[in-house]
Each structure stands twice: as C-alpha cells, then as structure tokens.
C-alpha cells in the first residue's frame, strides 16, 4: 500500500460554545479517532468532541 491509497474515514469534530464546528483530524480507525476525542474532551474545556465516519459505509 502506498500513501495514495491510504484512507482516513474517521473524523474528530469539535464544536465550540458558539456552535461552530471544526474538523480536528482524520484517522484510519474509529478507535484511534475515539482516543483523540477522549483525550481532548478530558481537558475540561467547554467544547464538545465526537467521532464521525465519512465516505462509503458512513451510516454503519
């Protein structure tokens, strides 16, 4: 597998206290993305963090 075939279907999304949403990063696995979201969430700020899948199978 070369770099052009790597897919990163899992996103970590941040929503600030004004309702603005930002993509924090893209990850290869849900577990990897969830660890990042949990780490950011544990910092105690008012922002919300969650994981979403993009692309084929996004509703899975």
Secondary structure, DSSP 8 states (H G I E B T S, - for coil): --GGG----EEEEEE-TTS-EEEEEEESSHHHHHHHHHHHHTT--S-EEEEEE-STTTT-
